[in-house]
Amino acid sequence: LPELVRTDAFGSWQPARFLAIAVTTNFCYTSALHFMPASLNTAIFCTSPIFTLLLSAIFLPKDLLAAPSEPGDHDLACGLEDRLRQLRRRRRVLSVVLSVVGVLLIAEPWHAVSAPGAGESALGERLTGALLSLFASVGTAIYQVYFKLTFGSRLRPDEVGLFLANMGTICCFVLGGALAVLLATGLYPLRLSLVPWGHVGATAASSTVFNLLMKLGLSVGSPLAMSLATQIGIPLNLLLDVAVAHERIDLAQALGTIVMLFSFTLQQQHRPAPALPDAGPPDRGLQEQLLSRQSGPDDH
């Protein structure tokens, strides 16, 4: 039984820490929808790659902003390498900016801002929603950077699955117990017969696959790459609405889709090439044989 909740890769309390961050972040994002339109919520939440970039520069400088070396006059390779590093840093920043611009073009939050409201009451509600959405954006960046900072690249796929199983078990007992108490005391009236259990199950399965792929991506990639990759779901959802729901898109949304795809492509172009395996020290026996052959029999 202890082997089910403990492994050499992570401690027993680490899943609870990440679960607390995830629950708080999702609660803020969902609560923001009660105070502001979905387009505004999406536009504010899309700033997550910016916070991921800033936190990665502070806590993961080796993965993101490696310090340039000091080349001498005799070493042109170091100078070329520094130039490549600067170019990669600029591409990262540009990809983040383009991602935010693309989401804004797709979400079109200016329509929601210009919509008629109820005066100061509506302004206060939108301000509350904006703060909640911003907190969710920061929480998402903290989660991704903290995960990479804690585990690095040492988690195997089976260990990632065990990590998510621990999070799910804790969530089931803690949140499920809290919901049972609220239902029993009548503080949260809910008719279980009206719950769309099919949609709930499909959502849970999709969330499991998403979190598994996200953890695996963080194990082999950078938090910034994962943050930009999740933003690709926004234009894909737009295309799905067009294909399934027969929604119409305007020129700004089409341009936003192109910008986001270009942003993701730009970020993927500067991925470091895999390192060549170390050949190790030369074989001294082989060197002696070559020297003996070169010397010839007359030299002995």
The 8 nearest C-alpha neighbors of each residue, nearest first, counted from 0:
[[1, 2, 3, 4, 5, 6, 11, 165],
 [2, 0, 3, 4, 5, 6, 11, 10],
 [1, 3, 5, 0, 4, 6, 7, 161],
 [4, 2, 1, 0, 5, 161, 6, 165],
 [3, 5, 1, 2, 11, 165, 6, 0],
 [6, 4, 2, 11, 3, 1, 10, 7],
 [5, 7, 8, 9, 2, 10, 4, 3],
 [6, 8, 9, 5, 10, 158, 154, 2],
 [7, 9, 6, 154, 158, 10, 153, 150],
 [10, 8, 7, 6, 13, 11, 5, 150],
 [11, 9, 13, 12, 5, 6, 8, 7],
 [10, 12, 5, 13, 4, 9, 14, 15],
 [13, 11, 15, 10, 14, 16, 9, 17],
 [12, 14, 16, 15, 10, 11, 17, 9],
 [15, 13, 166, 17, 16, 12, 18, 165],
 [16, 14, 18, 13, 12, 17, 19, 166],
 [17, 15, 13, 19, 18, 14, 20, 12],
 [16, 18, 20, 14, 19, 15, 21, 13],
 [17, 19, 15, 21, 16, 20, 22, 14],
 [18, 20, 16, 22, 17, 21, 23, 15],
 [19, 21, 17, 23, 18, 22, 24, 142],
 [20, 22, 18, 24, 19, 23, 25, 17],
 [23, 21, 25, 19, 24, 20, 18, 26],
 [24, 22, 26, 20, 21, 25, 19, 27],
 [23, 25, 135, 21, 27, 138, 26, 22],
 [26, 24, 28, 22, 27, 23, 29, 21],
 [25, 27, 23, 29, 24, 28, 30, 22],
 [26, 28, 131, 30, 24, 25, 135, 29],
 [27, 29, 25, 132, 31, 135, 26, 30],
 [30, 28, 26, 31, 32, 27, 25, 33],
 [31, 29, 27, 32, 33, 28, 26, 131],
 [30, 32, 128, 28, 33, 29, 34, 131],
 [33, 31, 30, 35, 34, 29, 37, 36],
 [32, 34, 31, 30, 35, 128, 29, 36],
 [35, 33, 128, 124, 31, 32, 125, 127],
 [34, 36, 125, 32, 128, 33, 31, 37],
 [37, 35, 38, 39, 32, 40, 111, 34],
 [36, 38, 40, 39, 41, 32, 35, 106],
 [39, 37, 106, 41, 108, 40, 36, 42],
 [40, 38, 108, 42, 41, 37, 36, 43],
 [39, 41, 37, 43, 38, 42, 132, 44],
 [40, 42, 44, 38, 39, 43, 45, 37],
 [41, 43, 39, 45, 40, 103, 44, 38],
 [44, 42, 40, 45, 41, 46, 133, 132],
 [43, 45, 136, 41, 46, 42, 132, 47],
 [44, 46, 47, 42, 43, 99, 41, 102],
 [45, 47, 44, 49, 48, 43, 99, 136],
 [46, 48, 136, 45, 50, 49, 140, 44],
 [49, 47, 51, 50, 226, 46, 52, 95],
 [50, 48, 52, 47, 51, 46, 53, 95],
 [49, 51, 53, 47, 52, 48, 140, 54],
 [50, 52, 140, 48, 54, 49, 53, 223],
 [51, 53, 49, 55, 50, 54, 48, 223],
 [54, 52, 50, 56, 55, 51, 49, 57],
 [55, 53, 57, 51, 56, 52, 58, 50],
 [56, 54, 59, 52, 58, 57, 53, 51],
 [55, 57, 60, 53, 54, 59, 64, 58],
 [58, 56, 54, 55, 59, 60, 53, 52],
 [57, 59, 55, 54, 56, 60, 148, 144],
 [60, 58, 55, 61, 62, 56, 57, 63],
 [61, 59, 64, 56, 63, 62, 65, 58],
 [60, 62, 65, 59, 63, 64, 66, 56],
 [63, 61, 60, 59, 64, 65, 221, 55],
 [64, 62, 60, 61, 65, 56, 59, 55],
 [65, 63, 60, 56, 61, 66, 62, 88],
 [64, 66, 61, 60, 63, 67, 62, 84],
 [65, 67, 64, 68, 61, 60, 84, 81],
 [68, 66, 81, 65, 69, 84, 80, 85],
 [67, 69, 70, 66, 81, 77, 78, 80],
 [70, 68, 71, 67, 77, 78, 81, 74],
 [71, 69, 77, 78, 74, 68, 72, 75],
 [72, 70, 73, 74, 69, 75, 77, 78],
 [71, 73, 74, 70, 75, 78, 77, 69],
 [72, 74, 71, 75, 70, 76, 77, 78],
 [75, 73, 71, 76, 72, 77, 70, 78],
 [74, 76, 78, 77, 79, 73, 72, 70],
 [77, 75, 79, 78, 74, 80, 70, 81],
 [78, 76, 80, 70, 79, 75, 74, 81],
 [79, 77, 81, 75, 80, 76, 70, 82],
 [78, 80, 82, 76, 77, 81, 83, 75],
 [79, 81, 77, 83, 78, 82, 76, 84],
 [82, 80, 84, 78, 83, 79, 67, 77],
 [81, 83, 79, 85, 84, 80, 86, 78],
 [82, 84, 86, 80, 81, 85, 87, 79],
 [85, 83, 81, 87, 86, 82, 88, 80],
 [86, 84, 88, 82, 87, 83, 81, 89],
 [85, 87, 83, 89, 84, 88, 90, 82],
 [88, 86, 90, 84, 85, 89, 269, 83],
 [89, 87, 85, 91, 90, 86, 84, 92],
 [90, 88, 86, 92, 91, 87, 93, 85],
 [89, 91, 93, 87, 88, 92, 94, 86],
 [90, 92, 88, 94, 89, 93, 266, 87],
 [91, 93, 89, 95, 90, 94, 96, 88],
 [94, 92, 90, 96, 95, 91, 89, 97],
 [93, 95, 262, 97, 91, 92, 96, 266],
 [96, 94, 98, 92, 93, 97, 48, 91],
 [97, 95, 93, 99, 98, 94, 100, 92],
 [98, 96, 100, 94, 99, 95, 262, 101],
 [97, 99, 95, 101, 259, 96, 100, 262],
 [98, 100, 102, 96, 101, 97, 45, 103],
 [101, 99, 97, 103, 98, 102, 96, 104],
 [100, 102, 255, 259, 98, 104, 258, 103],
 [103, 101, 105, 99, 104, 100, 106, 98],
 [102, 104, 100, 106, 101, 105, 42, 107],
 [105, 103, 255, 101, 107, 252, 102, 251],
 [104, 106, 252, 102, 255, 103, 107, 101],
 [105, 107, 38, 103, 108, 104, 102, 42],
 [108, 106, 104, 109, 105, 103, 110, 38],
 [109, 107, 39, 111, 110, 38, 106, 112],
 [108, 110, 112, 111, 107, 113, 39, 114],
 [111, 109, 113, 108, 112, 107, 114, 38],
 [110, 112, 114, 108, 109, 113, 36, 39],
 [113, 111, 109, 110, 114, 108, 39, 115],
 [112, 114, 110, 111, 109, 115, 116, 108],
 [113, 115, 111, 112, 110, 116, 109, 108],
 [116, 114, 113, 117, 112, 118, 111, 121],
 [117, 115, 121, 118, 114, 122, 120, 119],
 [116, 118, 121, 120, 119, 115, 122, 123],
 [119, 117, 120, 121, 116, 122, 115, 123],
 [118, 120, 122, 121, 123, 117, 116, 124],
 [121, 119, 123, 122, 118, 117, 124, 116],
 [120, 122, 117, 124, 123, 119, 118, 116],
 [121, 123, 119, 125, 120, 124, 126, 118],
 [124, 122, 126, 120, 121, 125, 119, 127],
 [125, 123, 34, 121, 127, 126, 122, 128],
 [126, 124, 128, 35, 122, 127, 123, 34],
 [125, 127, 129, 123, 128, 124, 122, 130],
 [128, 126, 124, 130, 125, 129, 123, 131],
 [127, 129, 31, 34, 125, 131, 126, 130],
 [128, 130, 126, 132, 127, 131, 125, 133],
 [131, 129, 133, 127, 128, 132, 134, 126],
 [130, 132, 27, 134, 128, 133, 31, 129],
 [131, 133, 135, 129, 28, 134, 130, 44],
 [134, 132, 136, 130, 135, 131, 129, 44],
 [133, 135, 131, 137, 136, 132, 138, 130],
 [136, 134, 24, 138, 132, 133, 28, 137],
 [137, 135, 47, 44, 133, 139, 134, 138],
 [136, 138, 134, 140, 139, 135, 47, 141],
 [139, 137, 135, 141, 140, 136, 24, 134],
 [138, 140, 142, 136, 141, 137, 135, 143],
 [139, 141, 51, 137, 143, 138, 142, 47],
 [142, 140, 138, 144, 139, 143, 145, 137],
 [141, 143, 139, 145, 140, 144, 146, 138],
 [144, 142, 146, 140, 222, 145, 141, 147],
 [143, 145, 147, 141, 146, 142, 222, 148],
 [146, 144, 148, 142, 147, 143, 141, 149],
 [147, 145, 149, 143, 144, 148, 142, 150],
 [148, 146, 151, 144, 150, 149, 145, 217],
 [147, 149, 145, 146, 151, 150, 144, 59],
 [150, 148, 146, 147, 145, 151, 144, 9],
 [151, 149, 147, 148, 146, 153, 152, 154],
 [150, 152, 147, 148, 153, 149, 218, 146],
 [153, 151, 218, 219, 154, 150, 147, 217],
 [152, 154, 151, 150, 155, 218, 8, 219],
 [155, 153, 158, 152, 159, 218, 8, 156],
 [154, 156, 158, 157, 159, 153, 215, 218],
 [157, 155, 159, 158, 160, 154, 215, 211],
 [158, 156, 160, 159, 155, 161, 154, 162],
 [159, 157, 161, 155, 160, 156, 154, 162],
 [160, 158, 162, 156, 161, 157, 154, 155],
 [161, 159, 157, 163, 158, 162, 164, 156],
 [162, 160, 158, 164, 159, 163, 165, 157],
 [161, 163, 159, 165, 160, 164, 158, 14],
 [164, 162, 166, 160, 165, 161, 167, 159],
 [165, 163, 161, 167, 166, 162, 160, 168],
 [164, 166, 168, 162, 163, 167, 14, 161],
 [167, 165, 163, 14, 169, 164, 168, 18],
 [166, 168, 170, 164, 165, 169, 171, 163],
 [169, 167, 171, 165, 170, 166, 164, 172],
 [168, 170, 166, 172, 171, 167, 173, 165],
 [169, 171, 167, 173, 168, 174, 172, 166],
 [172, 170, 175, 168, 169, 174, 173, 167],
 [171, 173, 175, 169, 176, 170, 174, 168],
 [174, 172, 176, 170, 175, 171, 169, 177],
 [175, 173, 177, 176, 170, 171, 172, 178],
 [174, 176, 171, 178, 172, 177, 173, 179],
 [175, 177, 179, 173, 174, 178, 172, 180],
 [176, 178, 174, 180, 179, 175, 173, 181],
 [177, 179, 181, 175, 176, 180, 174, 182],
 [180, 178, 176, 182, 177, 181, 183, 175],
 [181, 179, 183, 177, 178, 182, 184, 176],
 [182, 180, 178, 186, 187, 184, 179, 183],
 [181, 183, 185, 179, 180, 187, 184, 178],
 [184, 182, 180, 181, 185, 179, 186, 187],
 [183, 185, 181, 182, 186, 180, 187, 179],
 [186, 184, 182, 187, 183, 188, 181, 180],
 [187, 185, 181, 184, 188, 182, 183, 180],
 [186, 188, 181, 185, 182, 189, 184, 178],
 [189, 187, 185, 186, 182, 190, 181, 184],
 [188, 190, 191, 187, 182, 193, 194, 185],
 [191, 189, 192, 193, 188, 194, 182, 187],
 [190, 192, 194, 193, 189, 195, 196, 188],
 [191, 193, 190, 194, 195, 189, 196, 197],
 [194, 192, 191, 190, 195, 189, 196, 197],
 [193, 195, 191, 196, 192, 190, 199, 189],
 [196, 194, 197, 198, 199, 193, 192, 200],
 [195, 197, 199, 198, 194, 200, 201, 193],
 [196, 198, 200, 199, 195, 201, 202, 194],
 [197, 199, 201, 200, 196, 195, 202, 203],
 [198, 200, 196, 202, 197, 201, 203, 195],
 [199, 201, 203, 197, 202, 198, 196, 204],
 [202, 200, 198, 204, 203, 199, 205, 197],
 [203, 201, 205, 199, 200, 204, 198, 206],
 [202, 204, 200, 206, 201, 205, 199, 207],
 [203, 205, 207, 201, 206, 202, 200, 208],
 [206, 204, 202, 208, 207, 203, 209, 201],
 [205, 207, 209, 203, 204, 208, 202, 210],
 [208, 206, 204, 210, 205, 209, 211, 203],
 [207, 209, 211, 205, 206, 210, 212, 204],
 [210, 208, 206, 212, 207, 211, 213, 205],
 [209, 211, 213, 207, 212, 208, 206, 214],
 [212, 210, 208, 214, 213, 209, 207, 215],
 [211, 213, 215, 209, 210, 214, 216, 208],
 [212, 214, 210, 216, 211, 215, 209, 217],
 [215, 213, 217, 211, 216, 212, 210, 218],
 [214, 216, 218, 212, 213, 217, 211, 219],
 [217, 215, 213, 218, 214, 219, 220, 212],
 [216, 218, 220, 214, 215, 219, 221, 222],
 [217, 219, 152, 215, 216, 220, 151, 214],
 [218, 220, 216, 217, 152, 215, 221, 151],
 [221, 219, 217, 216, 218, 224, 222, 225],
 [220, 222, 224, 223, 217, 225, 62, 219],
 [223, 221, 225, 224, 143, 144, 226, 217],
 [224, 222, 226, 221, 225, 51, 52, 227],
 [223, 225, 227, 221, 226, 222, 228, 220],
 [226, 224, 228, 222, 223, 227, 229, 221],
 [225, 227, 223, 229, 228, 224, 48, 222],
 [228, 226, 230, 224, 225, 229, 223, 48],
 [227, 229, 225, 230, 231, 226, 224, 263],
 [228, 230, 231, 226, 227, 232, 225, 233],
 [229, 231, 227, 232, 228, 233, 226, 45],
 [232, 230, 229, 233, 228, 234, 235, 259],
 [231, 233, 235, 230, 229, 234, 236, 228],
 [232, 234, 236, 231, 235, 230, 237, 102],
 [235, 233, 237, 256, 236, 232, 231, 238],
 [234, 236, 232, 238, 237, 233, 239, 231],
 [237, 235, 239, 233, 234, 238, 232, 240],
 [236, 238, 234, 240, 235, 239, 233, 241],
 [237, 239, 241, 235, 240, 236, 234, 242],
 [238, 240, 236, 242, 241, 237, 243, 235],
 [241, 239, 244, 237, 243, 238, 242, 246],
 [240, 242, 245, 246, 238, 239, 244, 243],
 [241, 243, 239, 240, 245, 244, 238, 246],
 [244, 242, 240, 245, 239, 241, 246, 238],
 [243, 245, 240, 246, 241, 242, 239, 247],
 [246, 244, 241, 243, 242, 240, 247, 239],
 [247, 245, 241, 244, 240, 248, 242, 243],
 [246, 248, 241, 245, 249, 240, 244, 237],
 [249, 247, 252, 246, 253, 250, 241, 251],
 [248, 250, 252, 251, 253, 247, 254, 105],
 [249, 251, 253, 252, 254, 248, 255, 104],
 [252, 250, 254, 104, 253, 249, 255, 105],
 [253, 251, 105, 255, 254, 104, 249, 250],
 [254, 252, 250, 256, 255, 251, 249, 257],
 [253, 255, 251, 257, 252, 256, 250, 258],
 [256, 254, 101, 104, 252, 258, 105, 253],
 [255, 257, 253, 234, 259, 254, 258, 252],
 [256, 258, 254, 260, 255, 259, 261, 253],
 [257, 259, 255, 261, 101, 256, 260, 262],
 [260, 258, 262, 101, 98, 256, 261, 257],
 [259, 261, 263, 257, 262, 258, 264, 256],
 [260, 262, 264, 258, 259, 263, 265, 257],
 [263, 261, 94, 259, 265, 260, 264, 97],
 [262, 264, 266, 260, 265, 261, 259, 267],
 [265, 263, 261, 267, 266, 262, 260, 268],
 [266, 264, 262, 268, 263, 267, 261, 94],
 [265, 267, 263, 264, 268, 94, 91, 269],
 [266, 268, 264, 265, 269, 270, 263, 224],
 [269, 267, 265, 266, 270, 264, 271, 263],
 [270, 268, 267, 87, 271, 266, 265, 90],
 [269, 271, 267, 268, 272, 266, 87, 273],
 [272, 270, 269, 273, 274, 268, 267, 87],
 [271, 273, 274, 270, 269, 275, 268, 267],
 [274, 272, 271, 275, 270, 276, 219, 269],
 [275, 273, 272, 276, 271, 277, 278, 270],
 [274, 276, 277, 273, 278, 272, 279, 271],
 [277, 275, 278, 274, 279, 273, 272, 280],
 [278, 276, 279, 275, 274, 280, 281, 273],
 [277, 279, 276, 280, 281, 275, 282, 274],
 [278, 280, 277, 281, 276, 282, 275, 283],
 [281, 279, 282, 278, 283, 277, 286, 285],
 [282, 280, 283, 279, 286, 278, 285, 284],
 [281, 283, 285, 284, 286, 280, 279, 287],
 [284, 282, 286, 285, 281, 287, 280, 288],
 [285, 283, 287, 286, 282, 288, 289, 281],
 [284, 286, 288, 282, 283, 287, 289, 281],
 [285, 287, 283, 289, 284, 288, 290, 282],
 [288, 286, 290, 284, 289, 285, 291, 283],
 [289, 287, 291, 285, 286, 290, 292, 284],
 [290, 288, 292, 286, 287, 291, 293, 285],
 [289, 291, 293, 287, 292, 288, 294, 286],
 [292, 290, 288, 294, 289, 293, 287, 295],
 [293, 291, 289, 290, 295, 294, 288, 296],
 [292, 294, 290, 291, 295, 289, 288, 296],
 [293, 295, 291, 292, 298, 290, 296, 297],
 [296, 294, 292, 293, 297, 298, 291, 299],
 [295, 297, 298, 299, 294, 292, 291, 293],
 [298, 296, 295, 299, 294, 293, 291, 292],
 [297, 299, 296, 295, 294, 291, 293, 292],
 [298, 297, 296, 295, 294, 291, 292, 293]]
